[in-house]
Amino acid sequence: MNCTIAYISDGRLRLKQGATEPRTMESRYGATIKERVLKGRERNAWKQNARSTSFLYGEALWGGVAKDINSVPINITSICRGREPGQFLYSLQSDALCGILRVENHGEEEQRLWNKHDQRVRFLDVGGDGRMVCSLENKLGTADLGIMSPEGGLREITEGDSLDTAPRWVVGSTSRIVFQSAGIGRDREGHMAGVGPFCVESLDLETGDMATLIQHQDTDYLTPQMDAAGTLYCIRRPYRTGPEVKPLQLAKDVLLFPARMIYAVFEFFSVFSQFFTGKKLTSTTAGGARQKQVPPAYMIVWGNYIDAQQSEAKKDGDDLVPATWELIRIKAGGKPEVLADHVLSFDLGPEGDIVYTNGSSIYHLSADGKKEKLAKDTMVEQVVFLPKF
């Protein structure tokens, strides 16, 4: 399939053009943030050295001040296509900073549009008039929608004790957006007690009118998009009020608790031994085979904890989300149609086609229903079409 897509894989920005292999797009702005953090660590290294003899300070246990640039966490949190061919935008987040960048010519040029220390922005989408709509994450656990002018001014357009996220412009409109929204439940002290099911809302920016397009008490409707004909596309999944309790698994966890506690204590002293002696308490081999040191790989998508290692242990070894995560289409006045299952993210193309991911693989679905696999990667959480040159 001769199309260009961008996607987020394991916090990295990846680009695939036509039949070529995907490549990682390095953020120039992200690299400057990492360099600044490392320089700040070096300037404050004397503070770490002064207390390095104290067991209570974690820096001493883990080897002092980290000087590896990869130790500075920088994640790409969302992407969207721009108005011009070869153009796209992405949001970037570090421990203390969030920024929005625009990329030209598929990575040759990069321009910072916005950055702030005390605000988190995700789910970007650029409209036909150049305005960008996005989701603003608040400290109290809520999220509102915001809109940014081409000049860079950002203002909120929704408010309330809710999660308003994943906004998208209706195709061909410069005033209407669709987004997902869920109410937040709180206890008597005001702490968050739960999140209700996500529904799909429509907002007219000119009139201020808001309407609920689809909702159900037992169903989440996620990442909506609407084409020029008024057809709604979204992901449908069962709504869960909390973690499912399985009696057999609960009994197993209770029985294994003492063994797991002993193992945790053993691993702690093993790390302690490795720091001071350079050797672990166990050998690196067991039964003649070298043990694999595999870091945990996981992500949280709409409140669901997704473990890549557990998913890879399944029979198909591919889908990171269950078959109950369905991509549906609802034509004006019609009933929902299921287009694909195991869908974690999707995007509408210019010719009625769709690109989507199950978290491990990316597929192209043509307007006539023909399915083609485009790429395979790790922990894919968002995918979008990019304009052609």
DRENDO-1510 file (C-alpha; in Angstrom, 1 decimal, always signed):
<recs>
REC; n; res; u; v; w
REC; 1; MET; +0.0; +0.0; +0.0 .
REC; 2; ASN; +1.5; +3.3; -1.1 .
REC; 3; CYS; +0.6; +5.5; +1.8 .
REC; 4; THR; +2.6; +7.4; +4.5 .
REC; 5; ILE; +1.7; +6.8; +8.2 .
REC; 6; ALA; +3.1; +8.0; +11.5 .
REC; 7; TYR; +2.7; +6.2; +14.8 .
REC; 8; ILE; +3.8; +6.1; +18.4 .
REC; 9; SER; +5.6; +2.9; +19.4 .
REC; 10; ASP; +6.9; +2.5; +23.0 .
REC; 11; GLY; +7.0; +6.3; +23.4 .
REC; 12; ARG; +8.9; +6.9; +20.2 .
REC; 13; LEU; +7.7; +8.6; +17.0 .
REC; 14; ARG; +7.9; +6.3; +14.0 .
REC; 15; LEU; +7.4; +7.0; +10.3 .
REC; 16; LYS; +6.6; +4.6; +7.4 .
REC; 17; GLN; +6.6; +5.8; +3.8 .
REC; 18; GLY; +5.2; +3.4; +1.3 .
REC; 19; ALA; +6.9; +0.1; +1.1 .
REC; 20; THR; +10.0; +1.3; +3.1 .
REC; 21; GLU; +10.7; +0.0; +6.6 .
REC; 22; PRO; +9.6; +2.2; +9.5 .
REC; 23; ARG; +12.1; +4.6; +10.9 .
REC; 24; THR; +12.4; +6.4; +14.2 .
REC; 25; MET; +12.0; +10.2; +14.1 .
REC; 26; GLU; +14.3; +11.7; +16.7 .
REC; 27; SER; +12.9; +14.9; +18.3 .
REC; 28; ARG; +15.4; +17.7; +18.2 .
REC; 29; TYR; +13.6; +19.5; +20.9 .
REC; 30; GLY; +13.5; +16.4; +23.0 .
REC; 31; ALA; +17.3; +16.1; +22.6 .
REC; 32; THR; +17.8; +19.6; +23.9 .
REC; 33; ILE; +15.7; +18.9; +27.0 .
REC; 34; LYS; +17.8; +15.8; +27.7 .
REC; 35; GLU; +21.0; +17.8; +27.4 .
REC; 36; ARG; +19.7; +20.4; +29.8 .
REC; 37; VAL; +18.7; +17.8; +32.3 .
REC; 38; LEU; +22.1; +16.1; +32.2 .
REC; 39; LYS; +23.9; +19.4; +32.6 .
REC; 40; GLY; +21.7; +20.3; +35.6 .
REC; 41; ARG; +22.5; +16.9; +37.1 .
REC; 42; GLU; +26.2; +17.5; +36.7 .
REC; 43; ARG; +26.0; +21.0; +38.3 .
REC; 44; ASN; +24.2; +19.4; +41.3 .
REC; 45; ALA; +26.4; +16.4; +41.5 .
REC; 46; TRP; +28.2; +17.7; +44.6 .
REC; 47; LYS; +24.9; +17.4; +46.5 .
REC; 48; GLN; +24.6; +13.8; +45.6 .
REC; 49; ASN; +28.2; +13.1; +46.6 .
REC; 50; ALA; +27.7; +14.8; +50.0 .
REC; 51; ARG; +25.0; +12.4; +50.9 .
REC; 52; SER; +26.2; +9.3; +49.0 .
REC; 53; THR; +27.1; +7.5; +52.2 .
REC; 54; SER; +23.5; +7.5; +53.4 .
REC; 55; PHE; +21.6; +4.3; +52.6 .
REC; 56; LEU; +18.3; +6.2; +52.6 .
REC; 57; TYR; +19.1; +8.1; +49.4 .
REC; 58; GLY; +18.4; +6.1; +46.3 .
REC; 59; GLU; +21.0; +7.9; +44.2 .
REC; 60; ALA; +23.8; +6.2; +46.1 .
REC; 61; LEU; +22.3; +2.7; +45.7 .
REC; 62; TRP; +21.8; +3.2; +42.0 .
REC; 63; GLY; +25.3; +4.5; +41.2 .
REC; 64; GLY; +25.1; +8.3; +41.8 .
REC; 65; VAL; +24.2; +10.8; +39.1 .
REC; 66; ALA; +23.1; +9.2; +35.8 .
REC; 67; LYS; +25.1; +10.6; +32.9 .
REC; 68; ASP; +23.5; +8.5; +30.1 .
REC; 69; ILE; +21.2; +10.7; +27.9 .
REC; 70; ASN; +18.8; +7.8; +27.5 .
REC; 71; SER; +18.2; +7.9; +31.3 .
REC; 72; VAL; +16.2; +11.1; +30.8 .
REC; 73; PRO; +12.6; +10.1; +30.1 .
REC; 74; ILE; +11.1; +11.9; +27.1 .
REC; 75; ASN; +7.9; +10.5; +25.6 .
REC; 76; ILE; +5.9; +11.3; +22.5 .
REC; 77; THR; +2.3; +11.4; +23.7 .
REC; 78; SER; +0.2; +12.1; +20.6 .
REC; 79; ILE; +0.5; +12.9; +16.9 .
REC; 80; CYS; -1.7; +14.3; +14.1 .
REC; 81; ARG; -1.3; +15.3; +10.5 .
REC; 82; GLY; -0.8; +18.9; +9.5 .
REC; 83; ARG; -2.5; +20.9; +6.7 .
REC; 84; GLU; +0.4; +20.7; +4.3 .
REC; 85; PRO; +1.9; +17.7; +2.5 .
REC; 86; GLY; +4.7; +16.1; +4.6 .
REC; 87; GLN; +3.6; +18.0; +7.7 .
REC; 88; PHE; +2.6; +16.6; +11.1 .
REC; 89; LEU; +2.4; +17.7; +14.7 .
REC; 90; TYR; +3.2; +15.9; +17.9 .
REC; 91; SER; +3.1; +16.5; +21.6 .
REC; 92; LEU; +6.1; +15.7; +23.8 .
REC; 93; GLN; +6.3; +15.2; +27.6 .
REC; 94; SER; +9.1; +15.0; +30.1 .
REC; 95; ASP; +8.9; +14.9; +33.9 .
REC; 96; ALA; +8.4; +18.7; +34.1 .
REC; 97; LEU; +7.7; +20.0; +30.6 .
REC; 98; CYS; +5.1; +19.5; +27.8 .
REC; 99; GLY; +5.6; +20.8; +24.3 .
REC; 100; ILE; +3.9; +20.8; +20.9 .
REC; 101; LEU; +6.1; +20.6; +17.8 .
REC; 102; ARG; +5.4; +20.9; +14.1 .
REC; 103; VAL; +7.5; +18.9; +11.6 .
REC; 104; GLU; +7.9; +19.7; +7.9 .
REC; 105; ASN; +9.0; +17.5; +5.0 .
REC; 106; HIS; +8.7; +14.3; +7.1 .
REC; 107; GLY; +11.3; +15.3; +9.6 .
REC; 108; GLU; +13.7; +17.6; +7.8 .
REC; 109; GLU; +12.5; +20.7; +9.8 .
REC; 110; GLU; +11.0; +21.1; +13.3 .
REC; 111; GLN; +9.4; +24.1; +14.9 .
REC; 112; ARG; +8.3; +24.4; +18.5 .
REC; 113; LEU; +4.8; +25.9; +18.7 .
REC; 114; TRP; +4.1; +25.8; +22.4 .
REC; 115; ASN; +5.6; +24.5; +25.7 .
REC; 116; LYS; +4.7; +24.8; +29.4 .
REC; 117; HIS; +5.9; +23.4; +32.7 .
REC; 118; ASP; +2.6; +23.1; +34.5 .
REC; 119; GLN; +0.2; +21.8; +31.9 .
REC; 120; ARG; -0.2; +18.5; +30.0 .
REC; 121; VAL; -1.6; +18.4; +26.4 .
REC; 122; ARG; -2.5; +15.4; +24.4 .
REC; 123; PHE; -4.7; +14.3; +21.4 .
REC; 124; LEU; -3.9; +17.0; +18.9 .
REC; 125; ASP; -5.9; +17.6; +15.7 .
REC; 126; VAL; -5.5; +20.4; +13.2 .
REC; 127; GLY; -8.5; +21.8; +11.3 .
REC; 128; GLY; -8.9; +23.2; +7.9 .
REC; 129; ASP; -8.5; +26.8; +9.1 .
REC; 130; GLY; -5.2; +26.0; +11.0 .
REC; 131; ARG; -6.7; +25.9; +14.5 .
REC; 132; MET; -5.7; +23.0; +16.6 .
REC; 133; VAL; -8.0; +21.3; +19.1 .
REC; 134; CYS; -6.5; +19.2; +21.9 .
REC; 135; SER; -7.1; +17.7; +25.4 .
REC; 136; LEU; -5.8; +19.5; +28.5 .
REC; 137; GLU; -5.0; +17.3; +31.5 .
REC; 138; ASN; -5.6; +18.9; +34.9 .
REC; 139; LYS; -4.0; +18.2; +38.3 .
REC; 140; LEU; -7.3; +17.1; +39.9 .
REC; 141; GLY; -7.7; +14.2; +37.4 .
REC; 142; THR; -10.1; +15.9; +35.0 .
REC; 143; ALA; -9.5; +16.8; +31.4 .
REC; 144; ASP; -10.9; +19.6; +29.3 .
REC; 145; LEU; -10.7; +20.5; +25.6 .
REC; 146; GLY; -8.6; +23.4; +24.4 .
REC; 147; ILE; -8.2; +25.1; +21.1 .
REC; 148; MET; -5.0; +26.8; +19.8 .
REC; 149; SER; -4.9; +29.5; +17.2 .
REC; 150; PRO; -2.3; +29.4; +14.4 .
REC; 151; GLU; -0.5; +32.2; +16.4 .
REC; 152; GLY; -0.1; +29.9; +19.4 .
REC; 153; GLY; -2.7; +31.1; +21.9 .
REC; 154; LEU; -4.3; +28.2; +23.8 .
REC; 155; ARG; -7.7; +28.5; +25.6 .
REC; 156; GLU; -10.1; +26.0; +27.2 .
REC; 157; ILE; -13.5; +25.4; +25.5 .
REC; 158; THR; -15.0; +22.9; +27.9 .
REC; 159; GLU; -15.1; +22.5; +31.7 .
REC; 160; GLY; -16.5; +20.4; +34.4 .
REC; 161; ASP; -15.8; +17.3; +36.6 .
REC; 162; SER; -15.2; +15.0; +33.6 .
REC; 163; LEU; -12.7; +13.6; +31.2 .
REC; 164; ASP; -13.1; +15.3; +27.8 .
REC; 165; THR; -10.5; +13.8; +25.5 .
REC; 166; ALA; -9.6; +12.7; +22.0 .
REC; 167; PRO; -11.2; +15.6; +20.1 .
REC; 168; ARG; -11.3; +15.5; +16.3 .
REC; 169; TRP; -12.6; +18.0; +13.8 .
REC; 170; VAL; -15.6; +16.9; +11.7 .
REC; 171; VAL; -14.2; +16.4; +8.2 .
REC; 172; GLY; -15.0; +19.6; +6.1 .
REC; 173; SER; -16.0; +21.7; +9.1 .
REC; 174; THR; -14.2; +24.5; +10.9 .
REC; 175; SER; -16.6; +24.7; +13.7 .
REC; 176; ARG; -17.7; +21.2; +14.7 .
REC; 177; ILE; -15.7; +18.7; +16.7 .
REC; 178; VAL; -16.5; +15.2; +18.2 .
REC; 179; PHE; -14.9; +13.9; +21.3 .
REC; 180; GLN; -15.2; +11.3; +24.0 .
REC; 181; SER; -16.4; +12.2; +27.5 .
REC; 182; ALA; -16.8; +10.5; +30.8 .
REC; 183; GLY; -18.1; +11.7; +34.2 .
REC; 184; ILE; -16.0; +11.4; +37.3 .
REC; 185; GLY; -17.4; +10.1; +40.6 .
REC; 186; ARG; -16.0; +11.4; +43.9 .
REC; 187; ASP; -16.3; +10.4; +47.5 .
REC; 188; ARG; -17.2; +12.7; +50.4 .
REC; 189; GLU; -13.7; +14.0; +50.7 .
REC; 190; GLY; -13.6; +14.9; +47.0 .
REC; 191; HIS; -11.2; +12.2; +46.0 .
REC; 192; MET; -11.8; +10.4; +42.7 .
REC; 193; ALA; -13.8; +7.2; +43.2 .
REC; 194; GLY; -14.3; +6.1; +39.6 .
REC; 195; VAL; -14.9; +7.1; +36.0 .
REC; 196; GLY; -18.2; +6.5; +34.2 .
REC; 197; PRO; -18.5; +5.1; +30.7 .
REC; 198; PHE; -17.2; +7.2; +27.8 .
REC; 199; CYS; -19.8; +8.5; +25.4 .
REC; 200; VAL; -19.4; +10.5; +22.2 .
REC; 201; GLU; -20.2; +14.2; +22.2 .
REC; 202; SER; -20.5; +16.8; +19.5 .
REC; 203; LEU; -19.7; +20.5; +20.0 .
REC; 204; ASP; -20.3; +23.4; +17.7 .
REC; 205; LEU; -17.8; +26.1; +18.5 .
REC; 206; GLU; -19.8; +28.8; +16.8 .
REC; 207; THR; -23.1; +28.3; +18.7 .
REC; 208; GLY; -21.8; +26.5; +21.8 .
REC; 209; ASP; -24.3; +23.7; +21.3 .
REC; 210; MET; -23.3; +20.3; +22.6 .
REC; 211; ALA; -25.1; +17.0; +21.8 .
REC; 212; THR; -24.6; +13.4; +22.9 .
REC; 213; LEU; -24.2; +11.2; +19.7 .
REC; 214; ILE; -24.0; +7.8; +21.3 .
REC; 215; GLN; -23.9; +6.4; +24.9 .
REC; 216; HIS; -24.6; +3.3; +26.9 .
REC; 217; GLN; -24.3; +2.5; +30.5 .
REC; 218; ASP; -22.4; -0.8; +29.8 .
REC; 219; THR; -20.2; +0.5; +26.9 .
REC; 220; ASP; -17.3; +2.8; +26.3 .
REC; 221; TYR; -17.1; +4.6; +23.0 .
REC; 222; LEU; -13.6; +5.9; +22.3 .
REC; 223; THR; -11.6; +8.1; +19.8 .
REC; 224; PRO; -14.5; +9.2; +17.6 .
REC; 225; GLN; -14.1; +10.6; +14.1 .
REC; 226; MET; -16.8; +11.8; +11.7 .
REC; 227; ASP; -16.5; +12.2; +8.0 .
REC; 228; ALA; -18.1; +14.8; +5.8 .
REC; 229; ALA; -21.3; +12.7; +5.2 .
REC; 230; GLY; -21.9; +12.5; +8.9 .
REC; 231; THR; -20.8; +8.9; +9.4 .
REC; 232; LEU; -19.4; +8.3; +12.9 .
REC; 233; TYR; -16.4; +6.0; +13.5 .
REC; 234; CYS; -15.3; +5.0; +16.9 .
REC; 235; ILE; -13.9; +2.2; +19.1 .
REC; 236; ARG; -16.5; +0.3; +21.1 .
REC; 237; ARG; -15.5; -1.8; +24.1 .
REC; 238; PRO; -17.3; -3.1; +27.3 .
REC; 239; TYR; -17.3; -0.7; +30.2 .
REC; 240; ARG; -15.6; -2.0; +33.3 .
REC; 241; THR; -16.3; -0.4; +36.7 .
REC; 242; GLY; -13.2; -1.9; +38.3 .
REC; 243; PRO; -10.8; -4.8; +38.1 .
REC; 244; GLU; -12.4; -8.2; +37.7 .
REC; 245; VAL; -12.1; -10.5; +40.7 .
REC; 246; LYS; -11.5; -14.1; +39.7 .
REC; 247; PRO; -11.9; -16.5; +42.7 .
REC; 248; LEU; -9.3; -19.1; +41.5 .
REC; 249; GLN; -6.7; -16.4; +40.8 .
REC; 250; LEU; -7.4; -14.8; +44.2 .
REC; 251; ALA; -6.9; -18.1; +46.0 .
REC; 252; LYS; -3.7; -18.6; +44.0 .
REC; 253; ASP; -2.4; -15.2; +45.0 .
REC; 254; VAL; -3.1; -15.8; +48.7 .
REC; 255; LEU; -1.3; -19.1; +48.6 .
REC; 256; LEU; +1.7; -17.7; +46.8 .
REC; 257; PHE; +2.0; -14.5; +48.9 .
REC; 258; PRO; +4.7; -15.9; +51.3 .
REC; 259; ALA; +6.8; -17.2; +48.4 .
REC; 260; ARG; +6.6; -13.9; +46.5 .
REC; 261; MET; +7.5; -11.9; +49.6 .
REC; 262; ILE; +10.6; -14.1; +50.2 .
REC; 263; TYR; +11.5; -13.7; +46.5 .
REC; 264; ALA; +11.1; -9.9; +46.7 .
REC; 265; VAL; +13.4; -9.7; +49.7 .
REC; 266; PHE; +16.0; -11.9; +48.0 .
REC; 267; GLU; +15.9; -9.7; +44.9 .
REC; 268; PHE; +16.4; -6.6; +47.0 .
REC; 269; PHE; +19.6; -8.0; +48.6 .
REC; 270; SER; +20.7; -9.3; +45.2 .
REC; 271; VAL; +20.6; -5.7; +43.8 .
REC; 272; PHE; +22.4; -4.5; +47.0 .
REC; 273; SER; +25.1; -7.2; +46.4 .
REC; 274; GLN; +25.6; -6.2; +42.8 .
REC; 275; PHE; +26.1; -2.6; +43.6 .
REC; 276; PHE; +28.8; -3.2; +46.2 .
REC; 277; THR; +30.5; -6.3; +44.8 .
REC; 278; GLY; +29.6; -6.2; +41.2 .
REC; 279; LYS; +28.0; -9.7; +41.4 .
REC; 280; LYS; +24.4; -10.9; +42.0 .
REC; 281; LEU; +23.6; -13.5; +44.7 .
REC; 282; THR; +22.6; -15.9; +41.8 .
REC; 283; SER; +24.5; -17.0; +38.8 .
REC; 284; THR; +23.5; -15.9; +35.4 .
REC; 285; THR; +22.8; -19.4; +34.3 .
REC; 286; ALA; +20.3; -22.0; +35.4 .
REC; 287; GLY; +20.0; -25.5; +34.1 .
REC; 288; GLY; +22.7; -24.7; +31.5 .
REC; 289; ALA; +20.6; -22.0; +29.9 .
REC; 290; ARG; +21.3; -18.3; +30.3 .
REC; 291; GLN; +18.5; -16.4; +32.0 .
REC; 292; LYS; +16.8; -13.7; +30.0 .
REC; 293; GLN; +16.7; -10.3; +31.6 .
REC; 294; VAL; +13.6; -8.8; +30.0 .
REC; 295; PRO; +12.4; -5.4; +31.2 .
REC; 296; PRO; +8.6; -5.2; +31.8 .
REC; 297; ALA; +6.8; -3.6; +28.8 .
REC; 298; TYR; +3.3; -2.2; +29.5 .
REC; 299; MET; +1.1; +0.8; +28.8 .
REC; 300; ILE; -2.2; +2.1; +30.1 .
REC; 301; VAL; -4.8; +2.7; +27.5 .
REC; 302; TRP; -8.1; +4.3; +28.6 .
REC; 303; GLY; -7.7; +2.9; +32.1 .
REC; 304; ASN; -6.7; -0.6; +31.0 .
REC; 305; TYR; -3.3; -2.0; +32.0 .
REC; 306; ILE; -1.9; -3.7; +28.9 .
REC; 307; ASP; +1.1; -6.1; +29.5 .
REC; 308; ALA; +2.9; -6.9; +26.3 .
REC; 309; GLN; +4.6; -9.9; +27.7 .
REC; 310; GLN; +1.3; -11.5; +28.8 .
REC; 311; SER; -0.3; -10.6; +25.5 .
REC; 312; GLU; +2.6; -12.3; +23.6 .
REC; 313; ALA; +2.0; -15.4; +25.6 .
REC; 314; LYS; -1.4; -15.8; +24.0 .
REC; 315; LYS; -2.0; -18.2; +21.2 .
REC; 316; ASP; -2.0; -15.6; +18.4 .
REC; 317; GLY; +0.9; -13.7; +20.0 .
REC; 318; ASP; -0.1; -10.4; +18.4 .
REC; 319; ASP; -3.2; -8.6; +19.7 .
REC; 320; LEU; -2.6; -6.4; +22.7 .
REC; 321; VAL; -6.2; -5.6; +23.2 .
REC; 322; PRO; -9.1; -8.2; +23.2 .
REC; 323; ALA; -11.6; -8.8; +20.4 .
REC; 324; THR; -14.2; -6.9; +22.3 .
REC; 325; TRP; -12.4; -3.7; +21.3 .
REC; 326; GLU; -14.2; -3.1; +18.0 .
REC; 327; LEU; -14.0; -0.4; +15.4 .
REC; 328; ILE; -17.5; +0.4; +14.4 .
REC; 329; ARG; -19.2; +2.7; +11.9 .
REC; 330; ILE; -22.5; +4.4; +12.3 .
REC; 331; LYS; -24.0; +6.0; +9.3 .
REC; 332; ALA; -26.6; +8.8; +9.8 .
REC; 333; GLY; -29.8; +7.2; +11.0 .
REC; 334; GLY; -28.2; +3.7; +10.8 .
REC; 335; LYS; -27.1; +1.0; +13.2 .
REC; 336; PRO; -23.5; +0.2; +14.2 .
REC; 337; GLU; -21.5; -1.9; +11.8 .
REC; 338; VAL; -18.3; -3.7; +13.0 .
REC; 339; LEU; -15.4; -3.0; +10.7 .
REC; 340; ALA; -12.6; -4.7; +12.7 .
REC; 341; ASP; -11.8; -6.1; +16.1 .
REC; 342; HIS; -8.8; -6.0; +18.4 .
REC; 343; VAL; -8.6; -2.2; +17.6 .
REC; 344; LEU; -6.5; +0.1; +19.9 .
REC; 345; SER; -6.2; +3.1; +17.6 .
REC; 346; PHE; -7.4; +4.1; +14.1 .
REC; 347; ASP; -7.5; +7.0; +11.6 .
REC; 348; LEU; -9.6; +7.8; +8.6 .
REC; 349; GLY; -7.9; +8.2; +5.3 .
REC; 350; PRO; -8.7; +10.7; +2.5 .
REC; 351; GLU; -10.4; +8.0; +0.3 .
REC; 352; GLY; -12.7; +6.3; +2.8 .
REC; 353; ASP; -9.9; +4.0; +3.8 .
REC; 354; ILE; -8.8; +3.3; +7.4 .
REC; 355; VAL; -5.5; +2.6; +9.1 .
REC; 356; TYR; -5.6; +0.9; +12.5 .
REC; 357; THR; -3.5; -1.0; +15.1 .
REC; 358; ASN; -4.0; -3.8; +17.5 .
REC; 359; GLY; -1.0; -2.6; +19.6 .
REC; 360; SER; +1.5; -4.8; +17.8 .
REC; 361; SER; +0.7; -4.6; +14.1 .
REC; 362; ILE; -0.7; -1.9; +11.8 .
REC; 363; TYR; -3.2; -2.6; +9.2 .
REC; 364; HIS; -4.8; -0.8; +6.2 .
REC; 365; LEU; -8.5; -1.3; +5.6 .
REC; 366; SER; -9.6; -0.1; +2.1 .
REC; 367; ALA; -13.1; +1.3; +1.4 .
REC; 368; ASP; -14.1; -2.0; -0.1 .
REC; 369; GLY; -13.1; -3.9; +3.1 .
REC; 370; LYS; -9.8; -5.4; +1.9 .
REC; 371; LYS; -7.3; -5.7; +4.7 .
REC; 372; GLU; -3.5; -5.4; +4.4 .
REC; 373; LYS; -0.8; -5.5; +7.0 .
REC; 374; LEU; +1.5; -2.5; +6.8 .
REC; 375; ALA; +4.0; -3.0; +9.7 .
REC; 376; LYS; +4.7; -4.8; +13.0 .
REC; 377; ASP; +6.2; -3.0; +16.0 .
REC; 378; THR; +6.1; -2.9; +19.8 .
REC; 379; MET; +3.5; -1.1; +22.1 .
REC; 380; VAL; +1.8; +0.9; +19.3 .
REC; 381; GLU; -0.7; +3.3; +20.9 .
REC; 382; GLN; -1.6; +5.7; +18.1 .
REC; 383; VAL; -1.4; +5.7; +14.3 .
REC; 384; VAL; -2.4; +8.4; +11.7 .
REC; 385; PHE; -2.3; +9.0; +8.0 .
REC; 386; LEU; +0.0; +11.7; +6.7 .
REC; 387; PRO; -0.7; +13.9; +3.7 .
REC; 388; LYS; +1.2; +12.9; +0.5 .
REC; 389; PHE; +3.6; +15.2; -1.2 .
</recs>
